[in-house]
Amino acid sequence: GPYAQYVILGAGLDSFAWRRPRFLRDGRIFEVDHPATQAWKRGRARAIGLPESDRHVFVPCDFSRDPLGDCLTRAGFERGTSTLFSWVGTTMYLEPGAIADTLRTVARCMPGSGIVMSYNPSPELLDERQRSFLDGVARLVAGMGEPLRFGFTPAGIAQLVAGCGLTIAEAPTESDLADRYFTGRRDGLRPLMIERLLWLRV
């Protein structure tokens, strides 16, 4: 592919490095996550015997306190190398300032690099079914000590992205994604989607 580095922000239990080992032949994968979450994941990976590689780098980072650029630099990340960032299911737990800090870090990477990110839309943009689902999730995660913090209008997220020096290359709607990935299913399944996706270029 066109990217030599793949950075997974808020990696959680993402298994890309083990599902796509061919990427590690020429590229490097950086998994960035909260230190405690990452330590638990690495322990589980060792316990079940998943392979390790010097090209699969774990980067402990608390997004709310640690500058992402510093964390990546310490881990051997190369800003002058083409990079794809993935950042899904995370921004809704962060304040706008922390989101902007991360996007500015991406914007300082080599031209042609980019990030796929998700965000929660403002509640007034959701229908009743979506709001009901989001209310349930909000109660659940608040009880776990990680409250949902923010939602954006399309204009609001576009302003934030532009201010960080990135360009929106694609902003698929819920129906765009449903058509792309669920058309032709015989069971008629259509997803309930809250998060919106953006593909941003440096």
Protein Blocks (a to p, Z undefined) as FASTA:
>chain_A
ZZfbdcdehkljafklmmmmmlmmmmccdddddfklmmmmmmmmmmnopacdfklccddd
dfklpcfklmmmmnopafkbccddddehklmmpcfklmmmmmmmmmmmcehiacdddddd
dfklpcfklmmmmmmmmmmmmmnopacfbdcdfklmmmmmmmnopacfbdcdfklmmmmm
mgoianlpacddfbdcddddZZ
